[in-house]
Amino acid sequence: MRFYEDLKAYYFSKNPETDAEERSLIMEQSREYVKEFVGDIFKPEDTAGASIKKYLPIALFGIAVVLLIIFSINKMVPALLFTFGGVFILFGIAFFLPGKKAQHPELPDTAKIPKAIPGAAAIAFGLGVIVPAAAAPTVGYAKSFVAGGATWFLLGGLFFIVYTVIEFVRFSKASKNTVQGKCIGYIKMVEGSNNSNSNSNIHHNRYYITGAPVFEYTLNGVTYQAFQENNMRTGKLTPYVGDIVELGVHPDDPYAVFYHRNTGAKIFAIALSVLVLAAGIFLACMVPTVNDNGGFVVNTMGGQTMLAKAKFDDKTIAKYLNTDYTIEYVTVTAAYDLDGSPVVELSNGKGLILKADEKDKYPVGTAVYVVKPVDGSAGLNFRAEEWEYAGSHEVIGLP
């Protein structure tokens, strides 16, 4: 990648190690760069049309975030999923829209891959959310959820594979086009991570400095200054300033220089791809076996919401009752304590004595499936808001 000496996105140094004073300078320059970058994002363009084109994606993203929060608070799960998937699709489409080339210089640890690949991946990820969400009422929520997860893992694995292949091809081409280059210094940047302790609820950010050597070399009579993409490292940097080393340069991009092979990173990327693909295949194989018989509940900002009721049938009842029974659909008409025990009266004129921990589960108006053995022994109760009957018995009073 091309080296810009006056770019504040990274700090230029000739010291392979970073002392406390230089670390402070790097941190300060990084803060200044962030301020300038944010200011540039919201800075109006020269024309109204250009400003609209610039601010429209930001406005749409902001609206999407607000909608996601509103839908989550109101437990509107389908709308939440459609909006979430739609954001991915819109960003994917944006990769294919024509426009002027970005004026921002390329930064370290950003991959040079055709923009059609991340665009197609974003659209596919979005469809991987929307299609299962749309099919859920028909095929089942659990099945759709697993299918959506399988889609994401498979797409993620394929994306990692494509990325690894592209990087391998770029390196292979560069390795056949070598030049002698001199290390003239190092670019250094601030990296950070968030650490938390679940036991003490203590959160803190850890910052560290990464860097990469900058090389100067001549190719076809032209002198270039560049650093290797995806090559930021911690600790003492090599080679040293003034060292002459052999570099590989991509024949189609004189600033695409390669010094480190990064074999470990490539092996890790391949292993991660295989692992993610394996997870996707496993989930895909699980799709035919899952169902909503156990119910399907999701957590939102507004609390839990049930998308599919759990099902009970004759086999379920047979686990607890060994005699014939009747099933009646009733509602609670009154609830009170009788001699210290919670009691409810039902719409069929009968009543139930509840356990102490069931008192708050049967307020007035609650619909209940009452499974009553014909011999008068203790039966079973299923709240209709959580359960639905899927067996062959007649349900008396079912609306």
Residue, then its C-alpha position, 0 to 999 in steps of 0.5 A: m500500500r502506498f505510504y503517505e508521509d503526511l497522513k495522520a491515520y498512522y504515525f511514521s517512526k524510524n525506531p523499531e521499538t516504541d518507547a513511552e514518549e513515542r507511544s504518547l505521540i502516537m495516541e495523540q495523533s490518532r485522536e486528532y485523526v479520528k476528530e478530522f475523520v468524523g468532521d470530514i464525514f459530516k462536512p457538507e459537499d460543494t453542491a447540494g446534490a453531492s451533499i445529499k448523496k453523501y448524507l443519504p446513506i448516513a441518514l438511512f443507517g440512522i433511521a434503520v437503527v431507530l427502527l430496530i430499537i422501536f421494533s425491539i422495544n415493541k416485540m415486533v420480531p418479524a419487522l426487526l428481522f426484515t429491517f436488519g436484513g434490509v440494512f445488509i442488502l442496502f449496503g450490498i447494493a451500495f457496493f455496486l452503485p457507480g460513483k467517483k473513486a474514494q479520495h481516502p488513502e488505503l489504510p493498513d490491515t484493509a484487504k484489496i479485494p474486488k468490491a463486488i465480493p463484499g457487495a454480494a456477500a452483504i446481499a446474501f447475508g441480508l437474504g439469509v435473514i429475510v428469507p427465513a423470517a418470511a418463511a417462518p410462519t409456514v415452515g416453523y420458527a425453529k427450522s427457519f432460525v437454524a436455516g438462517g444460521a446455516t446460511w450465515f455460517l456457509l456464506g461466512g466460510l465461503f467468504f473466508i475461502v475466497y478472501t484467502v484465495i485472492e490473497f494467495v494469488r496476489f502473493s504468488k504473482a508478486s513473488k515472481n516480480t521481485v525488487q531490492g528495497k530499503c527499509i526507511g522506517y515504520i508506520k505505527m497505529v493504535e489498536g484497542s480491545n475491550n476487556s470485562n470481568s463478569n464477576s466484578n463487572i469491571h470493564h476496561n479498554r486495552y490499547y497497544i501499538t502495532g506497526a509495519p516496515v515502510f520500504e523504498y524501491t525502484l521499479n521501471g525507473v520510478t521510485y515508490q514508497a509502500f508498506q505491506e497490506n495486512n501486516m501490522r505487528t506488535g513488538k520490535l519491528t524488522p527489518y531495521v532502517g537501512d536494511i536492503v531486502e528482497l520484495g515482491v511487487h504485484p505486476d498490476d499494482p506497483y504499491a502492492v509490496f510483499y515482504h512477510r509471507n504471513t504463512g501463519a495467518k494464511i493457515f489460520a484463515i484456512a482453518l477458520s474457513v473450514l471450521v465455519l463451513a463445518a458449522g454451517i453444514f452441521l446446522a444445514c443437516m439439522v434443519p429437517t430434524v428441528n420443529d416448534n414442538g417445544g415452542f419458540v421464544v425470543n428475547t427483545m428489548g421489550g422482554q420475551t415474546m413467543l413466536a410459536k407455542a409449544k405443542f402437546d399431544d396424546k404421547t405427551i399426556a401418556k407420559y403422565l396419565n395411564t387412563d382415559y381422559t377428557i380435554e376441555y378448553v376453559t378460562v379463569t373467571a376468578a382467583y383467590d386464596l382458600d385456607g392459604s392455598p391459591v384457587v381459581e374458578l373456571s368457566n366450566g363451573k369447576g375449580l383448580i387448587l394451584k401450587a404456591d408457585e403457580k399463583d401468578k400464572y393464572p390471573v383472571g382471563t387466562a385460557v387453559y387446557v384442562v386434561k381430566p382423567v375419567d377416574g377423577s384422579a389428578g390431571l394436567n393443566f396447559r396454559a393456552e398462551e404457551w401451549e396448543y393441543a396437537g393430538s386426536h382427542e376432542v377439545i371441549g369448548l375450543p373456540 
